[in-house]
C-alpha cells in the first residue's frame, strides 16, 4: 500500500499577520505603560511579544509608526469608553472621566506609566505622532460637542455657548488637569468635575 503523501501545512496569510501586528501593539502598550515612551527598546518590545525585529519591520517602518499604531489603539479605546456617542449626556461623560482618573484606568497613564510631558515631547519631535494626537483631540471635541448640544436641547445646559467652544474648553481643562497632577499638585477631580458641569448648567 502506497504511503499517503504528507500534506503541506497551509499558510495562514493575513490572519497570521494580523495576529503578529496585534501582539506587537499589545507588547508596546504594556511596556510603554510601565516604562514610559522612551523606556523600552524595539528589541525589548519584540522580545516581550515573542517576536523578532524582522517581524516588527514587516508591519512598521520605524518607532514613530509603531507609536502611531499604539496611540491609535489606546486613544480610540479611551474616546469610545469615556465619550460614547449619545450615551448619558455631558454630566455622565464628565462622571466617567472623573471615575477613570480616580481609579487609574487610563491605559497609558497609570502610576509609573506615560506622563503628559512625555507625550508632548513625542509630539514635538514627530509630526506623525502630533497629527495623530490632534486627530484624537478633535474626535473627543466632536463627541463632547454632541453631548453639549443634546443637553442644550433638553434644557439642561445653557444655550448661550457654542457647543464646540464648550467642548474645546472642556478638553483643555482635562489636559490642564493631567499636567497639574503630573507636577504633583493635588487635583480633587471628584469635587471639580461637578463645578465644571455647573458652569454650563441652565440658569
N, CA, C and O of each residue as an XYZ file, in Angstrom:
812
protein
N       0.838     -1.188      0.000
C       0.000      0.000      0.000
C       0.881      1.249      0.000
O       1.764      1.421      0.840
N       0.607      2.094     -0.961
C       1.449      3.274     -1.085
C       1.242      4.186      0.112
O       0.123      4.397      0.579
N       2.337      4.708      0.582
C       2.232      5.607      1.738
C       1.534      6.903      1.325
O       1.751      7.427      0.232
N       0.712      7.390      2.208
C      -0.025      8.617      1.924
C       0.927      9.799      1.855
O       1.872      9.916      2.635
N       0.651     10.660      0.905
C       1.506     11.839      0.773
C       1.273     12.795      1.947
O       0.147     13.038      2.380
N       2.377     13.312      2.426
C       2.263     14.265      3.525
C       1.686     15.588      3.017
O       2.095     16.109      1.979
N       0.740     16.105      3.767
C       0.149     17.387      3.402
C       1.042     18.528      3.872
O       1.556     18.534      4.991
N       1.198     19.464      2.998
C       1.976     20.643      3.379
C       1.119     21.543      4.269
O      -0.061     21.755      3.992
N       1.705     22.060      5.316
C       0.927     22.965      6.179
C       0.469     24.192      5.408
O       1.249     24.803      4.677
N      -0.784     24.545      5.572
C      -1.322     25.697      4.874
C      -0.876     26.987      5.556
O      -0.834     27.096      6.782
N      -0.550     27.939      4.723
C      -0.159     29.244      5.271
C      -1.394     29.997      5.741
O      -2.439     29.979      5.090
N      -1.256     30.651      6.869
C      -2.396     31.371      7.425
C      -2.571     32.762      6.819
O      -3.645     33.355      6.916
N      -1.532     33.271      6.207
C      -1.640     34.533      5.488
C      -2.035     35.705      6.367
O      -1.444     35.928      7.423
N      -3.039     36.455      5.927
C      -3.406     37.695      6.612
C      -3.727     37.524      8.089
O      -3.401     38.394      8.896
N      -4.372     36.397      8.458
C      -4.720     36.199      9.869
C      -3.472     36.162     10.731
O      -3.440     36.747     11.814
N      -2.451     35.479     10.254
C      -1.199     35.385     10.991
C      -0.538     36.767     11.093
O       0.004     37.128     12.137
N      -0.591     37.527     10.005
C      -0.006     38.863     10.011
C      -0.748     39.777     10.981
O      -0.134     40.562     11.704
N      -2.055     39.667     10.985
C      -2.849     40.488     11.893
C      -2.538     40.152     13.346
O      -2.455     41.037     14.197
N      -2.365     38.848     13.618
C      -2.053     38.417     14.984
C      -0.679     38.936     15.408
O      -0.490     39.344     16.554
N       0.282     38.917     14.475
C       1.627     39.404     14.778
C       1.602     40.899     15.084
O       2.217     41.351     16.049
N       0.897     41.653     14.266
C       0.795     43.095     14.471
C       0.110     43.399     15.806
O       0.548     44.271     16.556
N      -0.971     42.667     16.089
C      -1.696     42.878     17.344
C      -0.811     42.554     18.545
O      -0.872     43.240     19.566
N       0.019     41.502     18.425
C       0.905     41.129     19.533
C       1.949     42.204     19.784
O       2.268     42.494     20.937
N       2.484     42.794     18.735
C       3.464     43.863     18.893
C       2.839     45.089     19.557
O       3.437     45.691     20.448
N       1.632     45.456     19.119
C       0.953     46.616     19.703
C       0.638     46.364     21.174
O       0.820     47.249     22.010
N       0.167     45.161     21.490
C      -0.140     44.825     22.883
C       1.124     44.879     23.738
O       1.086     45.341     24.878
N       2.238     44.410     23.189
C       3.506     44.447     23.910
C       3.947     45.887     24.159
O       4.365     46.235     25.264
N       3.849     46.726     23.115
C       4.216     48.126     23.268
C       3.336     48.827     24.279
O       3.821     49.608     25.097
N       2.050     48.552     24.228
C       1.107     49.172     25.159
C       1.476     48.843     26.597
O       1.474     49.723     27.458
N       1.792     47.577     26.860
C       2.133     47.154     28.224
C       3.450     47.762     28.691
O       3.550     48.249     29.818
N       4.469     47.733     27.817
C       5.787     48.232     28.219
C       5.822     49.756     28.313
O       6.468     50.301     29.208
N       5.137     50.452     27.402
C       5.082     51.910     27.484
C       4.404     52.345     28.775
O       4.838     53.299     29.421
N       3.332     51.639     29.152
C       2.616     51.992     30.372
C       3.499     51.806     31.607
O       3.354     52.535     32.588
N       4.403     50.842     31.562
C       5.275     50.570     32.707
C       6.536     51.432     32.704
O       7.005     51.853     33.761
N       7.089     51.697     31.503
C       8.404     52.306     31.418
C       8.434     53.681     30.757
O       9.488     54.316     30.706
N       7.289     54.151     30.249
C       7.273     55.422     29.537
C       7.565     55.227     28.058
O       7.964     54.145     27.629
N       7.359     56.294     27.279
C       7.516     56.189     25.830
C       8.945     55.887     25.398
O       9.163     55.193     24.405
N       9.913     56.404     26.136
C      11.309     56.223     25.746
C      11.989     55.076     26.489
O      13.180     54.832     26.296
N      11.236     54.370     27.339
C      11.841     53.310     28.144
C      12.228     52.063     27.364
O      13.415     51.759     27.241
N      11.255     51.338     26.837
C      11.585     50.065     26.186
C      12.199     50.263     24.799
O      11.759     51.115     24.027
N      13.210     49.470     24.501
C      13.799     49.485     23.160
C      12.929     48.637     22.231
O      12.046     47.911     22.687
N      13.185     48.736     20.934
C      12.454     47.895     19.992
C      12.737     46.421     20.255
O      11.854     45.577     20.099
N      13.970     46.112     20.655
C      14.300     44.729     20.990
C      13.482     44.254     22.184
O      13.006     43.118     22.207
N      13.318     45.133     23.184
C      12.503     44.797     24.357
C      11.060     44.501     23.947
O      10.461     43.522     24.393
N      10.518     45.364     23.091
C       9.132     45.216     22.650
C       8.944     43.916     21.879
O       7.976     43.187     22.097
N       9.870     43.635     20.981
C       9.785     42.404     20.180
C       9.939     41.165     21.059
O       9.190     40.199     20.918
N      10.912     41.200     21.963
C      11.136     40.049     22.837
C       9.933     39.797     23.730
O       9.548     38.648     23.953
N       9.338     40.870     24.243
C       8.162     40.738     25.106
C       6.994     40.103     24.350
O       6.181     39.384     24.930
N       6.924     40.380     23.048
C       5.864     39.804     22.215
C       6.234     38.419     21.693
O       5.411     37.754     21.063
N       7.483     37.974     21.953
C       7.938     36.678     21.441
C       8.201     36.708     19.955
O       8.030     35.701     19.268
N       8.622     37.878     19.444
C       8.837     38.048     18.007
C      10.222     38.636     17.754
O      10.948     38.978     18.688
N      10.570     38.744     16.482
C      11.882     39.252     16.109
C      11.772     40.665     15.542
O      10.680     41.149     15.246
N      12.921     41.310     15.399
C      12.953     42.634     14.771
C      12.447     42.553     13.338
O      11.794     43.470     12.840
N      12.758     41.445     12.689
C      12.294     41.260     11.313
C      10.783     41.329     11.232
O      10.230     41.942     10.319
N      10.109     40.695     12.196
C       8.645     40.721     12.226
C       8.154     42.150     12.450
O       7.147     42.567     11.878
N       8.880     42.898     13.292
C       8.494     44.284     13.561
C       8.489     45.101     12.271
O       7.530     45.819     11.990
N       9.568     44.989     11.485
C       9.693     45.833     10.304
C       8.798     45.391      9.147
O       8.659     46.109      8.156
N       8.202     44.229      9.272
C       7.180     43.837      8.296
C       5.960     44.733      8.441
O       5.278     45.031      7.461
N       5.692     45.159      9.665
C       4.467     45.902      9.963
C       4.672     47.391     10.180
O       3.761     48.182      9.934
N       5.865     47.790     10.641
C       6.084     49.194     10.988
C       7.392     49.688     10.387
O       8.420     49.013     10.444
N       7.326     50.886      9.811
C       8.514     51.452      9.177
C       9.576     51.820     10.201
O      10.769     51.614      9.978
N       9.128     52.369     11.326
C      10.064     52.789     12.363
C       9.321     52.920     13.692
O       8.144     52.572     13.796
N      10.026     53.426     14.702
C       9.432     53.541     16.038
C       8.239     54.505     16.046
O       7.241     54.253     16.720
N       8.345     55.609     15.294
C       7.254     56.569     15.257
C       5.991     55.951     14.655
O       4.887     56.187     15.145
N       6.156     55.167     13.600
C       4.996     54.496     13.003
C       4.369     53.529     14.001
O       3.151     53.361     14.041
N       5.215     52.901     14.799
C       4.717     51.982     15.827
C       3.963     52.750     16.918
O       2.885     52.331     17.338
N       4.526     53.866     17.373
C       3.857     54.693     18.377
C       2.508     55.192     17.859
O       1.530     55.262     18.603
N       2.474     55.533     16.590
C       1.215     55.962     15.961
C       0.166     54.868     16.088
O      -0.986     55.138     16.429
N       0.573     53.617     15.808
C      -0.362     52.491     15.879
C      -0.838     52.252     17.312
O      -2.014     51.966     17.538
N       0.075     52.370     18.277
C      -0.296     52.187     19.683
C      -1.264     53.288     20.117
O      -2.261     53.015     20.787
N      -0.971     54.528     19.736
C      -1.866     55.641     20.065
C      -3.231     55.452     19.428
O      -4.262     55.756     20.029
N      -3.221     54.942     18.196
C      -4.475     54.661     17.503
C      -5.337     53.721     18.324
O      -6.532     53.950     18.511
N      -4.703     52.647     18.816
C      -5.428     51.628     19.567
C      -5.932     52.176     20.898
O      -7.123     52.091     21.198
N      -5.036     52.733     21.685
C      -5.419     53.149     23.030
C      -6.229     54.442     23.019
O      -7.135     54.619     23.833
N      -5.898     55.349     22.088
C      -6.623     56.609     22.032
C      -8.082     56.423     21.679
O      -8.961     57.007     22.314
N      -8.342     55.613     20.671
C      -9.723     55.368     20.287
C     -10.463     54.615     21.385
O     -11.658     54.822     21.597
N      -9.741     53.737     22.080
C     -10.345     52.994     23.189
C     -10.808     53.957     24.290
O     -11.900     53.806     24.837
N      -9.966     54.944     24.606
C     -10.315     55.915     25.642
C     -11.510     56.760     25.206
O     -12.441     56.984     25.980
N     -11.471     57.226     23.951
C     -12.567     58.049     23.446
C     -13.882     57.283     23.479
O     -14.907     57.808     23.912
N     -13.843     56.031     23.018
C     -15.071     55.238     22.970
C     -15.590     54.903     24.367
O     -16.800     54.819     24.581
N     -14.669     54.710     25.322
C     -15.083     54.356     26.682
C     -15.638     55.550     27.437
O     -16.679     55.454     28.087
N     -14.939     56.680     27.348
C     -15.328     57.834     28.146
C     -16.353     58.721     27.456
O     -17.128     59.419     28.111
N     -16.351     58.688     26.125
C     -17.254     59.578     25.392
C     -18.049     58.814     24.336
O     -18.007     59.165     23.157
N     -18.769     57.780     24.744
C     -19.569     57.058     23.753
C     -20.632     57.974     23.171
O     -21.259     58.752     23.890
N     -20.826     57.874     21.876
C     -21.778     58.764     21.209
C     -23.191     58.566     21.765
O     -23.670     57.438     21.884
N     -23.841     59.669     22.099
C     -25.243     59.677     22.524
C     -25.515     58.679     23.647
O     -26.393     57.824     23.536
N     -24.746     58.802     24.729
C     -24.968     57.876     25.848
C     -24.834     58.613     27.171
O     -23.732     58.742     27.704
N     -25.946     59.093     27.701
C     -25.935     59.612     29.058
C     -25.761     61.100     29.217
O     -26.010     61.631     30.299
N     -25.334     61.806     28.156
C     -25.214     63.242     28.252
C     -23.889     63.720     28.820
O     -23.039     62.925     29.220
N     -23.731     65.057     28.845
C     -22.472     65.681     29.234
C     -22.097     65.374     30.676
O     -20.938     65.071     30.958
N     -23.050     65.445     31.585
C     -22.757     65.215     33.006
C     -22.249     63.803     33.243
O     -21.315     63.595     34.018
N     -22.872     62.822     32.568
C     -22.420     61.445     32.752
C     -21.035     61.233     32.148
O     -20.223     60.487     32.695
N     -20.767     61.892     31.018
C     -19.432     61.794     30.411
C     -18.385     62.358     31.366
O     -17.306     61.783     31.515
N     -18.700     63.488     32.019
C     -17.773     64.070     32.991
C     -17.547     63.115     34.157
O     -16.425     62.978     34.645
N     -18.619     62.454     34.602
C     -18.500     61.493     35.710
C     -17.625     60.313     35.311
O     -16.839     59.817     36.118
N     -17.764     59.859     34.055
C     -16.926     58.743     33.590
C     -15.457     59.135     33.575
O     -14.592     58.341     33.945
N     -15.174     60.371     33.142
C     -13.794     60.844     33.126
C     -13.210     60.892     34.530
O     -12.079     60.464     34.755
N     -13.985     61.415     35.470
C     -13.522     61.509     36.856
C     -13.256     60.119     37.425
O     -12.238     59.892     38.079
N     -14.177     59.191     37.171
C     -14.022     57.830     37.700
C     -12.784     57.158     37.110
O     -12.050     56.465     37.814
N     -12.556     57.370     35.805
C     -11.378     56.778     35.163
C     -10.100     57.374     35.721
O      -9.120     56.660     35.937
N     -10.104     58.692     35.957
C      -8.911     59.348     36.512
C      -8.627     58.878     37.928
O      -7.479     58.616     38.291
N      -9.690     58.773     38.729
C      -9.526     58.411     40.140
C      -9.048     56.980     40.313
O      -8.350     56.674     41.280
N      -9.414     56.097     39.388
C      -9.048     54.686     39.520
C      -7.859     54.294     38.658
O      -7.468     53.127     38.636
N      -7.274     55.268     37.939
C      -6.099     54.975     37.128
C      -6.377     54.052     35.963
O      -5.522     53.241     35.605
N      -7.560     54.153     35.356
C      -7.891     53.239     34.274
C      -7.397     53.709     32.904
O      -7.611     53.024     31.904
N      -6.746     54.860     32.849
C      -6.167     55.252     31.573
C      -5.058     54.264     31.218
O      -4.101     54.124     31.979
N      -5.165     53.587     30.099
C      -4.210     52.511     29.784
C      -2.764     52.952     29.748
O      -1.890     52.192     30.164
N      -2.471     54.168     29.259
C      -1.077     54.576     29.140
C      -0.607     55.476     30.270
O       0.562     55.860     30.293
N      -1.478     55.823     31.206
C      -1.077     56.763     32.243
C      -1.345     56.286     33.661
O      -1.799     57.077     34.487
N      -1.080     55.023     33.976
C      -1.161     54.621     35.374
C       0.073     55.122     36.107
O       0.937     55.765     35.511
N       0.156     54.831     37.386
C       1.332     55.211     38.169
C       2.575     54.608     37.533
O       2.652     53.394     37.344
N       3.552     55.456     37.201
C       4.784     54.979     36.593
C       4.707     54.849     35.090
O       5.700     54.482     34.462
N       3.559     55.137     34.484
C       3.407     55.000     33.039
C       3.753     56.283     32.305
O       4.508     57.115     32.809
N       3.200     56.435     31.122
C       3.475     57.608     30.306
C       2.921     58.850     30.966
O       1.780     58.865     31.428
N       3.730     59.888     31.009
C       3.320     61.151     31.592
C       2.961     62.129     30.478
O       3.434     61.972     29.352
N       2.131     63.142     30.769
C       1.747     64.111     29.736
C       2.945     64.768     29.050
O       2.922     64.965     27.835
N       3.997     65.112     29.812
C       5.132     65.778     29.192
C       5.848     64.858     28.210
O       6.412     65.328     27.223
N       5.830     63.534     28.473
C       6.452     62.597     27.540
C       5.671     62.534     26.229
O       6.255     62.456     25.148
N       4.348     62.570     26.340
C       3.516     62.566     25.145
C       3.734     63.843     24.341
O       3.853     63.793     23.116
N       3.788     64.993     25.027
C       4.008     66.255     24.329
C       5.399     66.304     23.698
O       5.575     66.871     22.620
N       6.381     65.709     24.370
C       7.728     65.648     23.813
C       7.735     64.811     22.538
O       8.376     65.174     21.552
N       7.016     63.686     22.565
C       6.918     62.837     21.374
C       6.233     63.587     20.233
O       6.619     63.448     19.072
N       5.213     64.385     20.571
C       4.513     65.174     19.552
C       5.441     66.240     18.963
O       5.375     66.536     17.770
N       6.308     66.818     19.808
C       7.212     67.872     19.350
C       8.250     67.339     18.377
O       8.660     68.051     17.460
N       8.677     66.106     18.563
C       9.738     65.577     17.705
C       9.208     64.779     16.520
O       9.965     64.454     15.605
N       7.925     64.462     16.527
C       7.390     63.636     15.446
C       6.077     64.213     14.911
O       5.061     64.171     15.604
N       6.085     64.749     13.694
C       4.842     65.242     13.088
C       3.778     64.150     12.974
O       2.585     64.435     13.079
N       4.196     62.917     12.763
C       3.248     61.802     12.634
C       2.469     61.614     13.936
O       1.245     61.481     13.923
N       3.189     61.604     15.061
C       2.547     61.408     16.364
C       1.702     62.629     16.720
O       0.595     62.492     17.239
N       2.229     63.824     16.438
C       1.471     65.045     16.738
C       0.144     65.062     15.973
O      -0.902     65.377     16.540
N       0.196     64.722     14.689
C      -1.022     64.732     13.884
C      -2.047     63.732     14.413
O      -3.248     64.004     14.417
N      -1.565     62.577     14.858
C      -2.497     61.572     15.376
C      -3.110     62.033     16.697
O      -4.301     61.839     16.939
N      -2.289     62.642     17.543
C      -2.796     63.132     18.827
C      -3.838     64.224     18.609
O      -4.867     64.253     19.284
N      -3.565     65.128     17.657
C      -4.512     66.196     17.350
C      -5.827     65.614     16.845
O      -6.899     66.101     17.202
N      -5.751     64.575     16.017
C      -6.978     63.954     15.499
C      -7.797     63.324     16.631
O      -9.026     63.380     16.618
N      -7.112     62.728     17.605
C      -7.829     62.160     18.747
C      -8.507     63.260     19.568
O      -9.635     63.096     20.031
N      -7.807     64.380     19.741
C      -8.397     65.505     20.467
C      -9.603     66.045     19.703
O     -10.637     66.347     20.299
N      -9.469     66.165     18.385
C     -10.580     66.658     17.566
C     -11.793     65.728     17.648
O     -12.935     66.182     17.722
N     -11.521     64.412     17.634
C     -12.618     63.450     17.772
C     -13.303     63.612     19.122
O     -14.529     63.558     19.215
N     -12.505     63.812     20.164
C     -13.063     63.999     21.505
C     -13.915     65.262     21.570
O     -14.992     65.266     22.166
N     -13.425     66.328     20.954
C     -14.179     67.584     20.948
C     -15.517     67.402     20.232
O     -16.540     67.915     20.685
N     -15.506     66.679     19.124
C     -16.748     66.430     18.387
C     -17.747     65.659     19.249
O     -18.936     65.977     19.271
N     -17.248     64.635     19.964
C     -18.138     63.837     20.824
C     -18.721     64.704     21.945
O     -19.922     64.658     22.211
N     -17.860     65.495     22.599
C     -18.327     66.326     23.705
C     -19.305     67.382     23.189
O     -20.300     67.681     23.849
N     -19.026     67.950     22.008
C     -19.921     68.960     21.438
C     -21.310     68.372     21.192
O     -22.316     69.047     21.406
N     -21.368     67.123     20.745
C     -22.657     66.461     20.547
C     -23.412     66.333     21.873
O     -24.620     66.558     21.939
N     -22.677     65.969     22.922
C     -23.305     65.833     24.240
C     -23.798     67.178     24.768
O     -24.866     67.261     25.375
N     -23.013     68.233     24.532
C     -23.420     69.571     24.967
C     -24.683     69.995     24.219
O     -25.620     70.522     24.820
N     -24.704     69.764     22.912
C     -25.874     70.146     22.108
C     -27.132     69.408     22.585
O     -28.216     69.986     22.653
N     -26.965     68.121     22.912
C     -28.103     67.356     23.429
C     -28.591     67.934     24.758
O     -29.794     68.038     24.999
N     -27.637     68.309     25.615
C     -28.002     68.899     26.903
C     -28.715     70.229     26.738
O     -29.637     70.545     27.491
N     -28.284     71.014     25.745
C     -28.946     72.290     25.477
C     -30.373     72.065     24.982
O     -31.301     72.756     25.403
N     -30.538     71.094     24.087
C     -31.869     70.794     23.553
C     -32.816     70.342     24.656
O     -34.004     70.664     24.655
N     -32.256     69.584     25.600
C     -33.076     69.080     26.709
C     -33.301     70.133     27.794
O     -34.024     69.881     28.759
N     -32.688     71.311     27.645
C     -32.853     72.367     28.635
C     -31.997     72.197     29.865
O     -32.225     72.867     30.872
N     -31.000     71.301     29.806
C     -30.142     71.041     30.965
C     -28.916     71.952     30.987
O     -28.396     72.274     32.054
N     -28.456     72.366     29.797
C     -27.262     73.204     29.704
C     -27.626     74.541     29.072
O     -28.549     74.629     28.262
N     -26.893     75.572     29.450
C     -27.155     76.916     28.929
C     -26.969     76.951     27.417
O     -26.119     76.252     26.866
N     -27.770     77.769     26.762
C     -27.783     77.784     25.301
C     -26.993     78.942     24.699
O     -26.940     79.084     23.477
N     -26.380     79.768     25.543
C     -25.654     80.919     25.017
C     -24.182     80.607     24.743
O     -23.386     81.515     24.504
N     -23.823     79.320     24.778
C     -22.454     78.903     24.496
C     -22.472     77.947     23.305
O     -23.277     77.016     23.269
N     -21.593     78.173     22.338
C     -21.490     77.282     21.185
C     -20.980     75.919     21.655
O     -19.970     75.857     22.355
N     -21.655     74.828     21.287
C     -21.228     73.501     21.750
C     -19.756     73.186     21.490
O     -19.084     72.607     22.343
N     -19.258     73.563     20.322
C     -17.851     73.280     20.007
C     -16.918     74.065     20.922
O     -15.876     73.557     21.336
N     -17.298     75.318     21.240
C     -16.472     76.117     22.154
C     -16.453     75.492     23.550
O     -15.401     75.395     24.182
N     -17.622     75.072     24.020
C     -17.703     74.439     25.336
C     -16.885     73.153     25.366
O     -16.189     72.871     26.341
N     -16.977     72.375     24.286
C     -16.231     71.116     24.223
C     -14.726     71.355     24.193
O     -13.964     70.629     24.830
N     -14.305     72.370     23.455
C     -12.870     72.687     23.384
C     -12.345     73.108     24.749
O     -11.263     72.686     25.158
N     -13.105     73.935     25.454
C     -12.697     74.351     26.800
C     -12.653     73.160     27.752
O     -11.754     73.063     28.587
N     -13.624     72.251     27.630
C     -13.650     71.063     28.492
C     -12.414     70.206     28.271
O     -11.801     69.742     29.232
N     -12.042     69.991     27.005
C     -10.845     69.184     26.707
C      -9.583     69.883     27.192
O      -8.651     69.238     27.672
N      -9.560     71.220     27.062
C      -8.408     71.979     27.555
C      -8.277     71.826     29.067
O      -7.168     71.724     29.590
N      -9.405     71.809     29.763
C      -9.389     71.596     31.211
C      -8.862     70.208     31.559
O      -8.121     70.046     32.529
N      -9.248     69.203     30.763
C      -8.783     67.833     31.009
C      -7.261     67.762     30.875
O      -6.578     67.225     31.747
N      -6.738     68.311     29.772
C      -5.289     68.291     29.542
C      -4.568     69.077     30.636
O      -3.519     68.657     31.122
N      -5.137     70.218     31.018
C      -4.529     71.014     32.080
C      -4.525     70.284     33.412
O      -3.544     70.342     34.154
N      -5.619     69.598     33.716
C      -5.697     68.844     34.973
C      -4.660     67.730     35.005
O      -4.033     67.481     36.035
N      -4.483     67.055     33.855
C      -3.472     65.995     33.791
C      -2.077     66.557     34.011
O      -1.258     65.947     34.700
N      -1.805     67.721     33.425
C      -0.489     68.345     33.572
C      -0.232     68.762     35.011
O       0.850     68.519     35.545
N      -1.231     69.395     35.651
C      -1.070     69.802     37.048
C      -0.878     68.590     37.962
O      -0.059     68.619     38.880
N      -1.633     67.536     37.703
C      -1.473     66.318     38.500
C      -0.075     65.745     38.331
O       0.508     65.227     39.284
N       0.468     65.838     37.107
C       1.807     65.329     36.838
C       2.871     66.134     37.581
O       3.935     65.609     37.912
N       2.579     67.413     37.842
C       3.506     68.254     38.601
C       3.448     67.964     40.096
O       4.265     68.462     40.870
N       2.473     67.152     40.492
C       2.347     66.806     41.902
C       1.340     67.645     42.649
O       1.219     67.538     43.869
N       0.612     68.484     41.923
C      -0.401     69.300     42.579
C      -1.647     68.460     42.837
O      -2.162     67.834     41.911
N      -2.139     68.431     44.067
C      -3.344     67.647     44.353
C      -4.513     68.142     43.513
O      -4.793     69.340     43.459
N      -5.190     67.207     42.859
C      -6.308     67.558     41.988
C      -7.564     66.840     42.477
O      -7.746     65.658     42.185
N      -8.433     67.534     43.215
C      -9.669     66.912     43.706
C     -10.703     66.808     42.583
O     -11.694     67.539     42.563
N     -10.454     65.885     41.648
C     -11.292     65.798     40.452
C     -12.750     65.527     40.779
O     -13.651     66.040     40.116
N     -12.976     64.716     41.805
C     -14.362     64.378     42.156
C     -15.143     65.630     42.526
O     -16.335     65.729     42.233
N     -14.472     66.594     43.174
C     -15.135     67.835     43.555
C     -15.156     68.835     42.399
O     -16.105     69.608     42.263
N     -14.115     68.821     41.568
C     -14.008     69.798     40.496
C     -14.970     69.526     39.346
O     -15.522     70.462     38.767
N     -15.174     68.260     39.011
C     -15.994     67.920     37.847
C     -17.411     68.503     37.924
O     -17.865     69.103     36.949
N     -18.133     68.349     39.060
C     -19.471     68.946     39.122
C     -19.446     70.464     38.975
O     -20.391     71.055     38.452
N     -18.360     71.100     39.437
C     -18.256     72.556     39.302
C     -18.142     72.956     37.844
O     -18.738     73.941     37.409
N     -17.364     72.175     37.087
C     -17.220     72.457     35.655
C     -18.561     72.280     34.952
O     -18.966     73.120     34.148
N     -19.242     71.186     35.259
C     -20.562     70.952     34.660
C     -21.525     72.067     35.064
O     -22.355     72.503     34.267
N     -21.400     72.525     36.325
C     -22.284     73.581     36.810
C     -22.126     74.882     36.052
O     -23.085     75.643     35.925
N     -20.910     75.156     35.536
C     -20.692     76.372     34.755
C     -21.524     76.388     33.480
O     -21.865     77.448     32.957
N     -21.845     75.192     32.989
C     -22.619     75.082     31.761
C     -24.103     74.837     32.011
O     -24.897     74.818     31.071
N     -24.474     74.652     33.262
C     -25.874     74.307     33.570
C     -26.798     75.467     33.249
O     -26.440     76.639     33.371
N     -28.004     75.094     32.834
C     -29.011     76.106     32.520
C     -29.382     76.869     33.776
O     -29.540     76.275     34.843
N     -29.523     78.183     33.657
C     -29.869     79.024     34.809
C     -31.380     79.161     34.948
O     -31.857     79.834     35.862
